């Protein structure tokens, strides 16, 4: 087993686990139940950690994490249906309601 990532919280750990599982990469979450010990245990020790079951998947897992951590582009996009510009974070055109 190999440590892959320290998540900010349990929700993020499960989100990343789901992304990796969907790619066929088996992982385990450690420190899942330590959040209640915060204060008694140093905060750096209670972060949920994601560990790879098979270390040969490390490169693929790192690519998935890099995509996860990359900020979304906020450049505007032109709607294919009506030609209106919409903010880059939009997936539905604000003008016509169709997918961009």
VENSULLIN-V233606 format. One record per pair of residues at least 12 apart in sequence whose C-alpha atoms are under 10 Angstrom apart, sorted by the first residue. I is the first residue (numbers start at 1). J is the second residue. If there is no record, write none. Layout:
i->I j->J
i->I j->J
This chain:
i->1 j->27
i->1 j->28
i->1 j->51
i->1 j->52
i->1 j->53
i->1 j->54
i->1 j->55
i->1 j->56
i->2 j->27
i->2 j->50
i->2 j->51
i->2 j->52
i->2 j->53
i->2 j->54
i->2 j->55
i->2 j->56
i->2 j->57
i->2 j->58
i->3 j->27
i->3 j->28
i->3 j->29
i->3 j->30
i->3 j->49
i->3 j->50
i->3 j->51
i->3 j->52
i->3 j->53
i->3 j->55
i->3 j->58
i->4 j->27
i->4 j->28
i->4 j->49
i->4 j->50
i->4 j->51
i->4 j->52
i->4 j->55
i->4 j->58
i->4 j->61
i->4 j->62
i->4 j->65
i->5 j->29
i->5 j->47
i->5 j->48
i->5 j->49
i->5 j->50
i->5 j->51
i->5 j->52
i->5 j->61
i->5 j->62
i->5 j->65
i->6 j->29
i->6 j->30
i->6 j->31
i->6 j->44
i->6 j->45
i->6 j->46
i->6 j->47
i->6 j->48
i->6 j->49
i->6 j->50
i->6 j->51
i->7 j->29
i->7 j->46
i->7 j->47
i->7 j->48
i->7 j->49
i->7 j->50
i->8 j->46
i->8 j->47
i->8 j->48
i->8 j->49
i->9 j->32
i->9 j->35
i->9 j->46
i->9 j->47
i->9 j->48
i->9 j->49
i->10 j->29
i->10 j->31
i->10 j->32
i->10 j->33
i->10 j->34
i->10 j->35
i->10 j->47
i->10 j->48
i->10 j->49
i->11 j->48
i->12 j->48
i->13 j->28
i->13 j->29
i->13 j->30
i->13 j->32
i->13 j->47
i->13 j->48
i->13 j->49
i->13 j->50
i->14 j->28
i->14 j->29
i->14 j->32
i->14 j->48
i->14 j->50
i->15 j->68
i->16 j->29
i->16 j->50
i->16 j->61
i->16 j->64
i->16 j->65
i->16 j->68
i->17 j->29
i->17 j->50
i->17 j->51
i->17 j->52
i->19 j->61
i->19 j->64
i->19 j->65
i->19 j->68
i->20 j->52
i->20 j->57
i->20 j->60
i->20 j->61
i->20 j->62
i->20 j->64
i->20 j->65
i->21 j->61
i->23 j->60
i->23 j->61
i->23 j->64
i->24 j->57
i->24 j->61
i->25 j->52
i->25 j->53
i->25 j->54
i->25 j->55
i->25 j->56
i->25 j->57
i->25 j->58
i->25 j->60
i->25 j->61
i->26 j->51
i->26 j->52
i->26 j->53
i->26 j->54
i->26 j->57
i->26 j->61
i->27 j->49
i->27 j->50
i->27 j->51
i->27 j->52
i->27 j->53
i->27 j->54
i->27 j->57
i->27 j->61
i->28 j->49
i->28 j->50
i->28 j->51
i->28 j->52
i->28 j->53
i->29 j->48
i->29 j->49
i->29 j->50
i->29 j->51
i->29 j->52
i->30 j->46
i->30 j->47
i->30 j->48
i->30 j->49
i->30 j->50
i->30 j->51
i->31 j->45
i->31 j->46
i->31 j->47
i->31 j->48
i->31 j->49
i->31 j->50
i->32 j->46
i->32 j->47
i->32 j->48
i->32 j->49
i->32 j->50
i->33 j->46
i->33 j->47
i->33 j->48
i->34 j->46
i->34 j->47
i->34 j->48
i->35 j->47
i->35 j->48
i->72 j->88
i->72 j->89
i->73 j->87
i->73 j->88
i->73 j->89
i->74 j->86
i->74 j->87
i->74 j->88
i->74 j->89
i->74 j->90
i->75 j->87
i->75 j->88
i->75 j->89
i->76 j->88
i->76 j->89
i->76 j->90
i->77 j->89
i->77 j->90
i->77 j->91
i->77 j->93
i->77 j->100
i->78 j->93
i->78 j->100
i->79 j->91
i->79 j->92
i->79 j->93
i->79 j->94
i->79 j->95
i->79 j->96
i->79 j->97
i->79 j->98
i->79 j->99
i->79 j->100
i->80 j->93
i->80 j->98
i->80 j->99
i->80 j->100
i->81 j->93
i->81 j->95
i->81 j->96
i->81 j->97
i->81 j->98
i->81 j->99
i->81 j->100
i->82 j->95
i->82 j->96
i->82 j->97
i->82 j->98
i->82 j->100
i->83 j->95
i->83 j->96
i->83 j->100
i->84 j->96
i->84 j->100
i->85 j->100
i->86 j->100
i->88 j->100
